[in-house]
Structure formats: structure tokens, C-alpha cells
Amino acid sequence: MRNLCRFTIPIALAAAGCAGTTGPRTVANPDPSVKIPLVEEAVRKHDHSIVPQLVHDLRSDDPLVRMCAIDALRDLTGQGTKGYNYYEDDDARRPAEEQWEQWLAAGNR
């Protein structure tokens, strides 16, 4: 994944403070301090089973989650970004989100 995502993880973890995380240790966990390291691990292992969750995460309210999701999708699928920019507003991101959803619905991983 891009270095940018790796640099932001310590910031996200520091922002989470010392509070313990809750929920399962899966990429579906809504807590970025749990989700993001697991996404990075899955990318290192070339684990395409997380692709559906990554496509879902493109619609996250958290820009850090969106950034890591698109980075991971690009790295795992070789599909580029399909015009997705994590920092744009909801309306601007929507067409690319729909392209990723259609790509996934077509049976791609």
C-alpha cells in the first residue's frame, strides 16, 4: 500500500488513545485502529477475500478508512482507482463507488 497510508496509521492509533478496542479483529470492524492494520496485513498476503469489504469501505464516513480501502483495492486488484478520490465529497465519489460495486457484482475479486 502507499506510504501515505502507513504514515497515517500511527496517527490514527494515537488518536484512539489508550482505550481498548472492541469487536472482532476483522477487516469488517468499524474501528480504524483494528481495521487498517488488518487490511495492510491482508494486502501483504495477497488475500483477495477482503475485496468486498474494501469496496464497502469506499463509502465510509472516515477518510482514513476510505484512503486505505482504495489503496488496498488498487494494490490487490490492479484496477487503479476507477477515478475514486477518498478526499472528495459524497457526490463526487459516488460514480467511482458505483463502478467498483459493478465490478464486484460482475464476480471480480
Backbone as CSV, one residue per row, in Angstrom:
resi,resn,N_x,N_y,N_z,CA_x,CA_y,CA_z,C_x,C_y,C_z
1,MET,0.842,-1.179,0.000,0.000,0.000,0.000,0.886,1.241,0.000
2,ARG,0.331,2.320,-0.386,1.109,3.556,-0.442,1.654,3.909,0.929
3,ASN,2.801,4.574,0.923,3.416,5.004,2.171,2.515,5.939,2.956
4,LEU,1.715,6.735,2.268,0.826,7.674,2.945,-0.065,6.958,3.948
5,CYS,-0.625,5.817,3.544,-1.486,5.060,4.445,-0.690,4.564,5.644
6,ARG,0.513,4.101,5.418,1.351,3.600,6.513,1.699,4.697,7.504
7,PHE,1.889,5.912,7.013,2.225,7.004,7.908,1.036,7.451,8.739
8,THR,-0.153,7.270,8.224,-1.329,7.749,8.951,-1.790,6.770,10.019
9,ILE,-1.382,5.517,9.927,-1.817,4.536,10.921,-1.355,4.907,12.315
10,PRO,-0.077,5.260,12.523,0.308,5.658,13.881,-0.488,6.844,14.389
11,ILE,-0.830,7.763,13.511,-1.635,8.915,13.917,-3.020,8.452,14.356
12,ALA,-3.619,7.547,13.579,-4.950,7.044,13.927,-4.911,6.284,15.243
13,LEU,-3.868,5.501,15.449,-3.756,4.738,16.683,-3.539,5.664,17.869
14,ALA,-2.737,6.699,17.683,-2.517,7.661,18.763,-3.806,8.397,19.089
15,ALA,-4.587,8.721,18.058,-5.852,9.419,18.274,-6.837,8.545,19.039
16,ALA,-6.709,7.230,18.886,-7.603,6.321,19.590,-7.297,6.289,21.075
17,GLY,-6.109,6.763,21.457,-5.736,6.802,22.859,-5.457,5.423,23.401
18,CYS,-5.584,5.292,24.690,-5.286,4.027,25.353,-6.512,3.147,25.511
19,ALA,-7.632,3.612,25.035,-8.856,2.829,25.169,-8.729,1.524,24.405
20,GLY,-9.216,0.456,24.994,-9.188,-0.841,24.326,-10.160,-0.864,23.178
21,THR,-9.835,-1.643,22.163,-10.731,-1.749,21.023,-11.791,-2.793,21.319
22,THR,-12.898,-2.645,20.642,-13.980,-3.592,20.826,-14.313,-4.234,19.494
23,GLY,-14.976,-5.348,19.568,-15.408,-6.015,18.350,-14.371,-6.988,17.848
24,PRO,-14.733,-7.685,16.788,-13.845,-8.720,16.248,-12.632,-8.123,15.548
25,ARG,-11.561,-8.871,15.527,-10.349,-8.449,14.809,-10.468,-8.905,13.359
26,THR,-11.319,-8.204,12.622,-11.511,-8.482,11.200,-11.522,-7.156,10.450
27,VAL,-11.383,-7.236,9.133,-11.427,-6.013,8.331,-12.817,-5.386,8.327
28,ALA,-13.811,-6.099,8.821,-15.166,-5.547,8.916,-15.366,-4.728,10.190
29,ASN,-14.405,-4.748,11.090,-14.507,-3.984,12.326,-14.560,-2.494,11.985
30,PRO,-15.513,-1.752,12.555,-15.620,-0.334,12.234,-14.509,0.528,12.845
31,ASP,-13.759,-0.017,13.783,-12.697,0.731,14.457,-11.461,0.770,13.544
32,PRO,-11.080,1.960,13.053,-9.922,2.044,12.160,-8.631,1.504,12.769
33,SER,-8.480,1.595,14.086,-7.249,1.098,14.706,-7.165,-0.422,14.662
34,VAL,-8.287,-1.086,14.419,-8.316,-2.536,14.221,-8.293,-2.844,12.722
35,LYS,-9.171,-2.179,12.001,-9.368,-2.445,10.571,-8.105,-2.222,9.743
36,ILE,-7.478,-1.080,9.869,-6.403,-0.692,8.955,-5.190,-1.616,9.036
37,PRO,-4.695,-1.958,10.220,-3.571,-2.901,10.249,-3.929,-4.263,9.645
38,LEU,-5.168,-4.697,9.807,-5.586,-5.972,9.229,-5.697,-5.889,7.705
39,VAL,-6.113,-4.743,7.201,-6.144,-4.549,5.750,-4.721,-4.606,5.207
40,GLU,-3.794,-3.915,5.853,-2.403,-3.935,5.395,-1.828,-5.349,5.417
41,GLU,-2.145,-6.095,6.463,-1.676,-7.478,6.549,-2.250,-8.320,5.403
42,ALA,-3.525,-8.151,5.133,-4.170,-8.905,4.049,-3.556,-8.556,2.692
43,VAL,-3.228,-7.294,2.489,-2.594,-6.894,1.228,-1.221,-7.552,1.116
44,ARG,-0.462,-7.549,2.193,0.862,-8.202,2.163,0.747,-9.678,1.810
45,LYS,-0.341,-10.315,2.252,-0.562,-11.740,1.992,-1.309,-11.992,0.676
46,HIS,-1.625,-10.930,-0.041,-2.386,-11.026,-1.296,-3.721,-11.735,-1.077
47,ASP,-4.391,-11.397,0.023,-5.659,-12.013,0.405,-6.819,-11.264,-0.246
48,HIS,-7.309,-11.790,-1.349,-8.390,-11.133,-2.095,-9.756,-11.311,-1.443
49,SER,-9.847,-12.097,-0.393,-11.141,-12.290,0.272,-11.648,-11.000,0.916
50,ILE,-10.774,-10.024,1.121,-11.200,-8.768,1.748,-11.749,-7.758,0.741
51,VAL,-11.660,-8.058,-0.543,-12.077,-7.101,-1.572,-13.521,-6.619,-1.375
52,PRO,-14.504,-7.493,-1.102,-15.862,-6.972,-0.895,-15.950,-5.947,0.246
53,GLN,-15.234,-6.186,1.332,-15.243,-5.227,2.441,-14.574,-3.923,2.029
54,LEU,-13.510,-4.005,1.253,-12.838,-2.793,0.787,-13.763,-1.948,-0.081
55,VAL,-14.505,-2.601,-0.964,-15.465,-1.867,-1.804,-16.515,-1.201,-0.909
56,HIS,-16.985,-1.914,0.092,-17.940,-1.334,1.051,-17.319,-0.125,1.770
57,ASP,-16.050,-0.247,2.139,-15.379,0.823,2.893,-15.153,2.095,2.078
58,LEU,-15.305,2.023,0.772,-15.196,3.245,-0.033,-16.258,4.256,0.360
59,ARG,-17.346,3.791,0.968,-18.446,4.673,1.393,-18.359,5.041,2.876
60,SER,-17.239,4.733,3.505,-17.055,5.037,4.928,-17.118,6.543,5.180
61,ASP,-17.550,6.903,6.374,-17.524,8.308,6.790,-16.109,8.756,7.135
62,ASP,-15.219,7.815,7.354,-13.854,8.104,7.799,-12.914,8.189,6.593
63,PRO,-12.334,9.365,6.332,-11.454,9.487,5.170,-10.221,8.591,5.243
64,LEU,-9.735,8.298,6.430,-8.587,7.399,6.564,-8.962,5.987,6.115
65,VAL,-10.142,5.530,6.495,-10.628,4.211,6.070,-10.792,4.197,4.555
66,ARG,-11.365,5.271,4.000,-11.542,5.339,2.544,-10.198,5.317,1.825
67,MET,-9.229,6.069,2.330,-7.920,6.119,1.698,-7.257,4.739,1.700
68,CYS,-7.293,4.067,2.826,-6.676,2.741,2.904,-7.431,1.729,2.050
69,ALA,-8.749,1.876,1.961,-9.542,0.960,1.138,-9.173,1.093,-0.335
70,ILE,-9.068,2.310,-0.831,-8.752,2.468,-2.255,-7.305,2.067,-2.534
71,ASP,-6.403,2.354,-1.613,-5.015,1.908,-1.784,-4.945,0.387,-1.864
72,ALA,-5.665,-0.286,-0.967,-5.661,-1.750,-0.938,-6.316,-2.328,-2.192
73,LEU,-7.425,-1.726,-2.623,-8.074,-2.202,-3.845,-7.140,-2.076,-5.050
74,ARG,-6.481,-0.956,-5.138,-5.541,-0.746,-6.247,-4.434,-1.802,-6.207
75,ASP,-3.880,-2.040,-5.030,-2.778,-2.994,-4.899,-3.224,-4.433,-5.145
76,LEU,-4.389,-4.807,-4.633,-4.854,-6.193,-4.764,-5.404,-6.515,-6.145
77,THR,-6.060,-5.563,-6.760,-6.784,-5.873,-7.998,-6.068,-5.425,-9.263
78,GLY,-5.157,-4.483,-9.144,-4.510,-3.941,-10.325,-5.443,-3.092,-11.175
79,GLN,-6.566,-2.683,-10.615,-7.579,-1.924,-11.361,-7.409,-0.411,-11.266
80,GLY,-6.353,0.061,-10.663,-6.232,1.507,-10.471,-7.262,1.973,-9.455
81,THR,-7.749,3.187,-9.621,-8.720,3.725,-8.663,-10.120,3.891,-9.247
82,LYS,-10.251,3.719,-10.552,-11.528,3.948,-11.253,-12.029,5.377,-11.015
83,GLY,-11.094,6.305,-10.842,-11.456,7.705,-10.635,-11.834,8.046,-9.203
84,TYR,-11.658,7.118,-8.272,-12.031,7.347,-6.877,-10.978,8.194,-6.171
85,ASN,-11.427,9.236,-5.492,-10.569,10.079,-4.656,-11.184,10.139,-3.265
86,TYR,-10.501,9.553,-2.302,-11.048,9.424,-0.947,-11.404,10.761,-0.315
87,TYR,-10.765,11.840,-0.715,-10.930,13.145,-0.085,-12.090,13.953,-0.672
88,GLU,-12.689,13.481,-1.763,-13.798,14.225,-2.363,-15.082,14.028,-1.560
89,ASP,-16.064,14.884,-1.804,-17.338,14.755,-1.089,-18.135,13.559,-1.629
90,ASP,-19.207,13.230,-0.922,-20.007,12.044,-1.258,-20.451,12.026,-2.719
91,ASP,-20.981,13.141,-3.197,-21.493,13.196,-4.569,-20.389,12.989,-5.599
92,ALA,-19.226,13.544,-5.346,-18.119,13.405,-6.291,-17.564,11.985,-6.304
93,ARG,-17.614,11.295,-5.160,-17.107,9.914,-5.070,-18.084,8.896,-5.630
94,ARG,-19.364,9.223,-5.636,-20.414,8.255,-5.980,-20.192,7.507,-7.298
95,PRO,-19.870,8.172,-8.419,-19.699,7.422,-9.673,-18.609,6.342,-9.583
96,ALA,-17.502,6.668,-8.950,-16.427,5.678,-8.826,-16.830,4.552,-7.874
97,GLU,-17.555,4.887,-6.799,-18.045,3.845,-5.888,-18.941,2.875,-6.647
98,GLU,-19.808,3.424,-7.474,-20.712,2.574,-8.263,-19.943,1.710,-9.258
99,GLN,-18.876,2.250,-9.836,-18.048,1.443,-10.738,-17.412,0.263,-9.995
100,TRP,-16.916,0.521,-8.799,-16.333,-0.564,-8.005,-17.392,-1.588,-7.631
101,GLU,-18.584,-1.136,-7.277,-19.663,-2.061,-6.912,-20.077,-2.914,-8.110
102,GLN,-20.150,-2.319,-9.290,-20.479,-3.078,-10.503,-19.371,-4.081,-10.821
103,TRP,-18.144,-3.673,-10.683,-17.002,-4.555,-10.914,-17.082,-5.770,-9.988
104,LEU,-17.398,-5.520,-8.716,-17.523,-6.600,-7.737,-18.721,-7.496,-8.057
105,ALA,-19.856,-6.896,-8.411,-21.062,-7.661,-8.737,-20.864,-8.561,-9.962
106,ALA,-19.933,-8.192,-10.823,-19.636,-8.993,-12.017,-18.786,-10.223,-11.677
107,GLY,-18.506,-10.390,-10.390,-17.767,-11.580,-9.955,-16.274,-11.401,-9.874
108,ASN,-15.812,-10.175,-10.002,-14.384,-9.913,-9.916,-13.922,-9.859,-8.467
109,ARG,-12.683,-10.143,-8.281,-12.050,-10.039,-6.955,-10.645,-9.565,-7.190
